[in-house]
Amino acid sequence: MISNKKVVIFQKKMSHNEIEDYEERKTFLENLKTLNKIEQEEVFRILKKNASSFSENSNGIFFDVSRIDTRTFKELNNFLEFCKKNREAFDNREQEQQKASEALNQNN
């Protein structure tokens, strides 16, 4: 016999700050995927320096972004922003050099 009772699902309502933190950490994970090996090693050094928990095996280093304390997360996020700005600056310099090279070739 099927019961006609209603099923109620309770979900914890997240505060505005919790939602912002969740979104920021989600973005962090996406940006983390863009790092090269040397930059990834620096992320590991930051985790290690701040005594954050992680595990390591032959596939790499793993950590739970949701469990990183706020101070360490900010340091990691600042490092990712630094890497992103450096990459953009490098790309801009390359484009400028390419334009200058093309201009020189057209004048010859």
C-alpha positions as a Markdown table, in Angstrom:
| # | Residue | x | y | z |
|---|---|---|---|---|
| 1 | Met | 0.0 | 0.0 | 0.0 |
| 2 | Ile | 1.3 | 3.4 | -1.0 |
| 3 | Ser | 1.2 | 6.1 | 1.7 |
| 4 | Asn | -0.1 | 9.6 | 0.9 |
| 5 | Lys | 2.3 | 11.2 | 3.4 |
| 6 | Lys | 4.3 | 14.1 | 2.2 |
| 7 | Val | 8.1 | 13.9 | 2.1 |
| 8 | Val | 9.8 | 17.0 | 3.2 |
| 9 | Ile | 13.5 | 17.6 | 2.5 |
| 10 | Phe | 15.4 | 19.9 | 4.7 |
| 11 | Gln | 18.2 | 21.9 | 3.3 |
| 12 | Lys | 20.5 | 24.1 | 5.2 |
| 13 | Lys | 19.9 | 27.7 | 4.0 |
| 14 | Met | 23.3 | 29.2 | 3.2 |
| 15 | Ser | 24.1 | 32.8 | 4.4 |
| 16 | His | 25.2 | 35.4 | 1.8 |
| 17 | Asn | 28.8 | 35.0 | 3.1 |
| 18 | Glu | 28.7 | 31.2 | 2.7 |
| 19 | Ile | 27.4 | 31.6 | -0.8 |
| 20 | Glu | 30.1 | 34.1 | -1.7 |
| 21 | Asp | 32.8 | 31.8 | -0.2 |
| 22 | Tyr | 31.4 | 28.8 | -2.0 |
| 23 | Glu | 31.5 | 30.6 | -5.4 |
| 24 | Glu | 35.0 | 32.0 | -4.7 |
| 25 | Arg | 36.3 | 28.5 | -4.0 |
| 26 | Lys | 34.5 | 27.1 | -7.0 |
| 27 | Thr | 36.2 | 29.8 | -9.2 |
| 28 | Phe | 39.5 | 29.0 | -7.5 |
| 29 | Leu | 39.2 | 25.4 | -8.5 |
| 30 | Glu | 38.6 | 26.3 | -12.1 |
| 31 | Asn | 41.6 | 28.7 | -12.1 |
| 32 | Leu | 43.8 | 26.0 | -10.4 |
| 33 | Lys | 43.4 | 23.9 | -13.5 |
| 34 | Thr | 45.2 | 26.5 | -15.7 |
| 35 | Leu | 48.5 | 26.4 | -13.7 |
| 36 | Asn | 51.6 | 24.9 | -15.1 |
| 37 | Lys | 53.7 | 22.5 | -13.2 |
| 38 | Ile | 56.0 | 25.0 | -11.5 |
| 39 | Glu | 53.0 | 27.1 | -10.4 |
| 40 | Gln | 51.3 | 23.9 | -9.1 |
| 41 | Glu | 54.4 | 23.2 | -7.1 |
| 42 | Glu | 54.2 | 26.6 | -5.5 |
| 43 | Val | 50.6 | 25.9 | -4.5 |
| 44 | Phe | 51.9 | 22.8 | -2.8 |
| 45 | Arg | 54.6 | 24.8 | -1.0 |
| 46 | Ile | 51.9 | 27.2 | 0.3 |
| 47 | Leu | 49.7 | 24.4 | 1.5 |
| 48 | Lys | 52.7 | 22.8 | 3.3 |
| 49 | Lys | 53.9 | 26.1 | 4.8 |
| 50 | Asn | 50.5 | 26.7 | 6.3 |
| 51 | Ala | 50.1 | 23.1 | 7.6 |
| 52 | Ser | 47.0 | 22.5 | 5.4 |
| 53 | Ser | 46.0 | 18.9 | 5.1 |
| 54 | Phe | 46.7 | 17.1 | 1.8 |
| 55 | Ser | 47.4 | 13.7 | 0.5 |
| 56 | Glu | 49.9 | 12.6 | -2.1 |
| 57 | Asn | 50.3 | 9.6 | -4.3 |
| 58 | Ser | 51.8 | 8.8 | -7.7 |
| 59 | Asn | 49.0 | 10.8 | -9.4 |
| 60 | Gly | 49.8 | 14.0 | -7.6 |
| 61 | Ile | 48.7 | 16.1 | -4.6 |
| 62 | Phe | 45.2 | 16.3 | -3.5 |
| 63 | Phe | 43.4 | 18.7 | -1.0 |
| 64 | Asp | 39.9 | 19.6 | -0.1 |
| 65 | Val | 39.4 | 23.3 | -1.0 |
| 66 | Ser | 36.4 | 23.6 | 1.3 |
| 67 | Arg | 38.6 | 22.7 | 4.3 |
| 68 | Ile | 41.4 | 25.1 | 3.7 |
| 69 | Asp | 41.4 | 27.9 | 6.4 |
| 70 | Thr | 40.6 | 31.4 | 5.2 |
| 71 | Arg | 44.1 | 32.8 | 5.5 |
| 72 | Thr | 45.6 | 30.0 | 3.4 |
| 73 | Phe | 42.9 | 30.2 | 0.9 |
| 74 | Lys | 43.5 | 34.0 | 0.5 |
| 75 | Glu | 47.2 | 33.3 | 0.0 |
| 76 | Leu | 46.5 | 30.7 | -2.6 |
| 77 | Asn | 44.0 | 32.9 | -4.4 |
| 78 | Asn | 46.4 | 35.8 | -4.4 |
| 79 | Phe | 49.0 | 33.5 | -5.9 |
| 80 | Leu | 46.6 | 32.4 | -8.6 |
| 81 | Glu | 45.7 | 36.1 | -9.4 |
| 82 | Phe | 49.5 | 36.8 | -9.6 |
| 83 | Cys | 49.9 | 33.9 | -12.1 |
| 84 | Lys | 47.0 | 35.1 | -14.2 |
| 85 | Lys | 48.3 | 38.7 | -14.4 |
| 86 | Asn | 51.8 | 37.5 | -15.3 |
| 87 | Arg | 50.4 | 35.3 | -18.0 |
| 88 | Glu | 48.3 | 38.2 | -19.4 |
| 89 | Ala | 51.3 | 40.5 | -19.3 |
| 90 | Phe | 53.5 | 37.9 | -21.1 |
| 91 | Asp | 50.8 | 37.4 | -23.8 |
| 92 | Asn | 50.6 | 41.2 | -24.3 |
| 93 | Arg | 54.4 | 41.5 | -24.6 |
| 94 | Glu | 54.4 | 38.7 | -27.1 |
| 95 | Gln | 51.7 | 40.4 | -29.2 |
| 96 | Glu | 53.5 | 43.7 | -29.1 |
| 97 | Gln | 56.8 | 42.0 | -30.2 |
| 98 | Gln | 54.9 | 40.3 | -33.0 |
| 99 | Lys | 53.4 | 43.6 | -34.2 |
| 100 | Ala | 56.8 | 45.3 | -34.0 |
| 101 | Ser | 58.4 | 42.4 | -36.0 |
| 102 | Glu | 55.7 | 42.6 | -38.6 |
| 103 | Ala | 56.1 | 46.4 | -38.9 |
| 104 | Leu | 59.9 | 46.0 | -39.3 |
| 105 | Asn | 59.4 | 43.3 | -42.0 |
| 106 | Gln | 57.0 | 45.6 | -43.9 |
| 107 | Asn | 59.5 | 48.4 | -43.9 |
| 108 | Asn | 62.2 | 46.3 | -45.4 |
